[in-house]
């Protein structure tokens, strides 16, 4: 099966965050490809990937980036596919710099921006699955079951969760 989702990141260190997107997609039975595509260190790789992503069969790109965080915006500027940006937590500014960089895209170059770090990576995967589920009833069923399982796991009273 061809992967519908591409997870791209600017460096190997971003994998600590972006693996949560991959794990969530795997739990939902959504195949994904994972690649390191740096906007700054491998711009030709980024250009080739983004320009060819649709032809390669991808439907959604999840792009994680820390620091200057140009990867999601650059990818979005080079493809018609939806791009979901995940700010990776940085040591210097705790990921706020990444968040601001991703969320401040100019009109006409949309990037769906998620929370900083692990939560953002998981939610990016859930958002991607939700979009794909619009045309995939089996995925819609798996996604509903996943959400129900998460809801059912929440204790009603604080002492129940201890």
N, C-alpha and C positions, 0 to 999 in steps of 0.2 A: 504494500500500500504506500502510495506517495504521501509524504508529509504535507499537511495543509498549513502548518504553522512553522515559521522559522523563528528561532530565538537567536538573536545576535547580540554580541557584547563587544566592548572596546578592548578588553584585555582578559587574560586568564584569571586575574584576581576577581573579576566581576562574577565568575562562576559561583562563588560562595553565595551570592544573592540569586542569580538567575537559575540555579539548579532547582529552586522552589517552583518556578514556573514549569520547568520540564517535568518535575515529579507530579505536579498537579495535573498536567495534561496527560501523563502516563496513567494516573489513577482514573481518569475519565476515558481512557482508551483513544486518545487523540495523538496520533503520531506527530513528532516534531523533529526538526533538524536543528542542531546547535552549531554555531560558528563564531569565531572571533573575527570581527570586521571592524577595525579601528578607523574612525574618521580622520585621525591625525597621523597615525603611523602606517596605515595601509589604505590610503584613499583610493587607489586603483582597484583594490579588492572590494571596497565598499561600493564603488561605482558599478563594477561588473555585477556584483551580487544584486544590488537594488534594481538596476536596469533589467536584469534577467529574472527577477523573482517571480513575476507573474507567469512568464513562459515556463519556468521550472515547476509550476503547479502550486506554488504557495498562494494562500488566500489571505493570510494575516501575518504581519511581522511584529514580534515583540522585541523591542530594542532596549537593552539595559546599558546605562552609561553613568560613570561617575565623573567627578571633577568638572571639566568644561562641558561635558555631556552633549556634544554635538551630534553624536551618532543617530539618535531618533529623528531629529530634524533633518539631517542630511539624507537619511534613508527616505523619509517622507517626501523630500523634494525631488527624489529620483524615481518614485514609483506611484502608481495609482492605488496600490493596496493600502488597506488600513494599517497604521502603525501605532502600536501602544508603547509608550515610553515608560520605563521603570528607572527612577533615579536610584543609583547605587550609593549607599552611605559612604561618604568619604571621611578620612581621618581629620582633615583640616576643618571642614565646616559641617560635618555630620550629614552630608547629603543635601543640605539646603541649597548649596550652589548648583547641584545637579538638578534639583527640582525647578529652581528658577529658570535655568537654561532650557529645560524641556518644555515647561508650561508657557513660556513667553514666545511661542512661535508666531510669526506674522500671519495675518489673514491670508488664506489661500494655501497654506501649508499646514494642514491639521495633524496634530499628534495627540492621541488620547493619553493623558498623563495620569499615572497612578501614584500611589503613596511611595514614600522612600523605603527601600529595603525589601525584606522578606514579604511583608504584607502586600506591597505593590507587585511583586513578582507573582505571588499567588493570585491576586486579583486580576492581573493581566491575563493569566491563563484562564481564569473563570470567565472573563469578558470575551476572550477569543472563543472559548467553548460555547458561550451563549450565542455569539454571532453565527458560528458554524451550525449550531443546533436549530437555527431557523429553517434550514433545509435538510436536516438529518434527524428524523424522529427517534432513531435509536440513541443518538447522542443526547437528545432532549430528555429522554427517559433516564439515561445514566446521570445526567447533570441534576435532574430533579431528585434522584435517589441520593446523590452525593450531598446535596444541600439539606435534604431531610435528615440524613445521618448526622451531619454537623449540628443541625438544630436539636435533634434528639439527644445529643451528647451534652447539651447545656443543662446543668443542674437547676432545679427550680428553687432550691434553698441553698444558702452558702454552706451549711454543714454537710449537704449531700455531696459536694465536690471535694471534700477533704480526704 
